[in-house]
């Protein structure tokens, strides 16, 4: 993950909870991709990313 990136937790227009990971330059580098009914659900999504992303493999996909 980018150094000093920040998770932002917010409600969307449908009143669902979402998160986004924002780099220090303001660019969004990841987001929840879905709305959560509860704030706790969105926080669990953030925790999952924090726990698993540092060890995630990189796989190149596309036309061969």
N, C-alpha and C positions, 0 to 999 in steps of 0.2 A: 504494500500500500504506500501511497505517496506520503512523504514526511509531512507532519503537521496538517494533514487533511482533517476535516471536521465533518462529523455526521450531523445533518440537520433533520429534525423530526418536526413534522407539520401536518395540518389537516388540509385536504384538497377540497375542490369545489363540491364534491359529493359527500363531504363531511366524513371522509375516511382518513385514517392515519397513513402517512407515507414517510419514507426517509430518503435522503440523498447524501452522497459523500462528495464534499466540495474541496477541491485543491486550494492551496494558498492563493493561487492566481484567480480564484473565483469560478473556475471551470468545474462543472459537474462531471465526476469521473465514474460514478455508479449511482444507481437508484433502485428503489424497491421493486419497480416493475409492476406492482400491484398495490391496491389499497387494503388496509387492515381495518377491521371493525373496531379494534381496541388499540389503545396506545401501547399496552403490554405486548400485543402481537407484533407491532412494529419494532418495539424494543428487542423482542426475541429475534427478529430478522436481523437487526443490527448486530446483536451478539453472535449470531451464526456466522455472519460475514467476518467479524473480528476473529472468531475462533478458527475458521477454515481457510480464509483467503491467503494467509502467509505461506501455507504449504500447498496451495493449488498448483497443479501442473499447467503448463502452457501447451496447447495442442493447436497446430495449424490445420485449418480446414478450408475446403474450397475446391475449385476445379483442379484436376490433376492432369 
